């Protein structure tokens, strides 16, 4: 494995010309319209998602958009699996889609990483971005599929049996789906050349660790109302992005 480049870098904004800026704007408007059209997001969520989309496109380019779009598709499908059962449990997402607060909680860290990459040119920031998106996919997919296919869950801190959808509750089915979601987003990041193939396992591992950390925070803090769900989700993406970057740096320096 090649050592991770750690020298001096410079700005690498993708949308550095008027045609590319126009392309980014057109894709952003289409993405926001699609998200609202299929009720994946509310009006405020469409605006927040549009801002994130525009940042990823202008900073990273098509690869950033493809990673975001894969997350959107995976989570949209997972949200609709077993919807009737989740409605009976009272855990189903509102029919109007995710709000701006929910969108920003899951995507703002990825956007910050994209801006840092564009301004500094350090490849670790694209890995941190990919890890944050993988965590957002893993967390949402594990939660939605766990509620859809498992009647009960285990509290991650004590392993006591709790109803599906309980803050901090995990299930084998949900966890496996979550790992799959993180892996899928990671594969898209590799296929689009956002990250090299050798970093795939960093992205997946960081996403899964972030997902489990989210559950720990849910059990310890959210159940006590010290944090709300959006704050826990934000923390999960922060943890994943930091772990992903640290794994890549540590592993590369051992070679």
C-alpha positions in Angstrom: 0.0 0.0 0.0 1.3 3.4 -0.9 2.0 5.9 1.9 -0.6 8.6 2.4 0.6 11.9 1.0 1.1 14.4 3.8 2.9 17.3 2.1 1.7 20.7 1.1 -1.5 21.0 -0.9 -3.6 23.7 -2.4 -7.2 24.6 -3.4 -8.9 22.0 -5.7 -12.4 23.4 -6.1 -14.2 21.3 -8.8 -16.6 24.1 -9.8 -13.8 26.6 -10.7 -15.4 27.7 -14.0 -18.8 29.2 -14.9 -20.0 26.1 -16.8 -19.3 23.9 -13.9 -21.0 26.3 -11.5 -24.0 26.2 -13.8 -23.9 22.4 -13.9 -23.8 22.3 -10.1 -26.7 24.6 -9.8 -28.8 22.7 -12.3 -28.1 19.3 -10.6 -28.8 20.8 -7.2 -32.2 22.1 -8.2 -33.1 18.8 -9.8 -32.0 16.9 -6.7 -34.0 19.1 -4.4 -37.0 18.8 -6.6 -36.8 15.0 -6.7 -36.4 14.7 -3.0 -39.5 16.8 -2.4 -41.4 15.2 -5.2 -41.1 11.7 -3.7 -41.6 13.1 -0.2 -38.1 12.1 0.9 -37.7 15.6 2.5 -40.0 18.4 3.5 -39.8 21.9 2.0 -37.1 22.9 4.6 -35.4 19.6 4.1 -35.2 20.1 0.3 -33.6 23.5 0.8 -31.0 22.1 3.3 -30.4 19.1 1.1 -29.9 21.4 -1.9 -27.3 23.4 0.0 -25.4 20.3 0.9 -25.7 19.0 -2.7 -24.3 22.2 -4.1 -21.4 22.3 -1.7 -20.5 18.7 -2.5 -20.6 19.4 -6.2 -18.7 22.6 -6.2 -16.1 21.3 -3.8 -15.6 17.7 -4.9 -17.5 17.3 -8.1 -19.6 14.5 -9.5 -18.1 11.9 -7.2 -19.4 13.8 -4.2 -22.8 14.0 -5.7 -22.9 10.3 -6.5 -22.0 9.5 -2.9 -24.8 11.7 -1.7 -27.3 10.3 -4.1 -26.5 6.7 -3.1 -27.1 7.7 0.5 -30.4 9.3 -0.5 -31.6 6.2 -2.4 -30.6 3.7 0.3 -32.2 5.6 3.1 -35.3 6.4 1.1 -35.9 2.7 0.4 -35.1 1.7 4.0 -37.5 4.3 5.4 -40.3 2.8 3.3 -39.7 -0.9 4.2 -42.3 -2.2 6.6 -43.9 1.3 6.8 -47.2 0.0 8.1 -45.6 -1.9 10.9 -43.5 1.2 11.9 -46.7 3.3 11.9 -48.3 0.8 14.4 -45.2 1.2 16.5 -45.3 5.0 16.3 -41.8 5.2 14.9 -42.5 5.8 11.2 -41.1 8.9 9.6 -43.6 11.7 9.0 -45.2 11.5 5.6 -43.8 14.9 4.6 -40.2 13.7 4.7 -37.1 14.7 6.7 -36.8 18.2 7.9 -33.9 20.6 7.5 -32.8 19.8 11.0 -32.7 16.1 10.2 -30.9 16.6 6.9 -28.2 18.8 8.5 -27.7 16.5 11.4 -26.8 13.7 8.9 -25.0 15.6 6.2 -23.4 18.8 7.6 -20.2 17.0 8.6 -19.8 15.6 5.1 -20.3 19.1 3.7 -17.6 20.5 6.0 -15.2 17.8 5.0 -15.9 18.6 1.3 -15.1 22.3 1.9 -11.9 21.4 3.8 -10.8 19.2 0.9 -11.5 21.9 -1.7 -9.6 24.5 0.3 -6.7 22.4 1.4 -6.5 19.6 -1.1 -5.7 16.9 1.5 -7.1 13.5 0.5 -7.9 12.6 4.1 -10.8 15.0 3.9 -12.5 12.9 1.2 -12.2 9.8 3.3 -13.6 11.7 6.3 -16.5 12.8 4.1 -17.1 9.3 2.8 -17.0 7.9 6.4 -19.6 10.5 7.5 -21.9 9.5 4.6 -21.4 5.8 5.3 -22.3 6.4 9.0 -25.5 8.3 8.0 -26.5 5.4 5.7 -25.6 2.7 8.3 -27.5 4.5 11.1 -30.7 5.2 9.1 -30.8 1.7 7.4 -30.1 -0.2 10.7 -32.8 1.8 12.5 -35.4 1.5 9.8 -34.8 -2.1 8.9 -34.5 -3.1 12.5 -37.9 -1.7 13.2 -39.3 -3.2 10.0 -38.1 -6.8 10.6 -37.5 -7.2 14.3 -40.1 -7.2 17.0 -37.6 -6.5 19.8 -34.2 -5.1 20.2 -31.4 -5.2 22.8 -30.2 -2.1 24.6 -26.6 -1.7 23.5 -25.4 -0.8 27.0 -27.1 -3.5 29.1 -28.4 -5.9 26.4 -31.8 -5.9 28.1 -34.7 -6.6 25.8 -36.6 -3.4 24.6 -39.2 -2.7 22.0 -37.9 -2.1 18.5 -37.4 1.6 17.9 -36.2 2.3 21.5 -33.3 4.8 21.7 -30.1 2.8 22.0 -31.7 -0.4 21.0 -30.0 -2.6 18.4 -30.9 -5.9 16.6 -28.9 -8.4 14.6 -31.1 -7.8 11.5 -30.8 -4.0 11.8 -27.1 -4.1 12.4 -26.5 -6.4 9.4 -28.5 -4.1 7.2 -26.6 -1.1 8.6 -23.3 -2.7 7.7 -24.6 -3.3 4.2 -25.7 0.3 3.9 -22.3 1.6 4.9 -20.6 -0.8 2.5 -22.8 0.2 -0.4 -22.1 3.9 0.1 -18.4 3.1 0.4 -18.5 1.1 -2.9 -20.1 4.0 -4.6 -17.3 6.3 -3.3 -14.7 3.9 -4.7 -16.5 3.4 -8.0 -16.7 7.2 -8.5 -13.1 7.6 -7.5 -13.9 9.8 -4.5 -11.6 7.5 -2.5 -9.1 4.8 -3.6 -10.2 1.1 -3.4 -7.7 0.5 -0.5 -9.7 2.9 1.7 -13.0 1.0 1.3 -12.7 -0.9 4.6 -11.7 2.3 6.4 -15.0 3.9 5.2 -17.1 0.9 6.1 -15.4 0.3 9.5 -15.7 4.0 10.4 -19.4 4.1 9.4 -20.2 1.0 11.5 -18.3 2.3 14.5 -20.2 5.6 14.2 -23.5 3.7 13.9 -22.8 1.8 17.1 -21.6 5.0 18.9 -24.9 6.6 17.9 -26.7 3.8 19.7 -24.5 4.2 22.8 -25.3 7.9 22.9 -28.9 7.1 22.3 -29.0 4.7 25.3 -26.9 6.9 27.6 -27.9 10.5 26.7 -31.0 10.5 24.4 -33.1 8.3 26.7 -32.3 10.8 29.5 -33.3 13.7 27.2 -29.8 15.2 27.5 -29.5 15.1 23.7 -32.1 14.9 21.1 -32.1 12.5 18.1 -30.6 15.1 15.7 -27.7 15.9 18.1 -27.0 12.2 18.5 -27.0 11.7 14.7 -24.6 14.6 14.3 -22.3 13.2 16.9 -22.3 9.8 15.1 -21.2 11.3 11.8 -18.4 13.3 13.6 -17.1 10.1 15.2 -17.2 8.2 11.9 -15.3 11.0 10.0 -12.6 11.2 12.7 -12.2 7.5 12.9 -12.0 7.1 9.1 -9.3 9.7 8.8 -7.3 8.4 11.7 -7.4 4.8 10.4 -6.1 5.8 7.0 -3.4 8.0 8.5 -2.3 5.3 11.0 -2.4 2.5 8.6 -0.5 4.3 5.9 2.3 5.3 8.3 2.9 1.7 9.2 3.8 0.9 5.5 
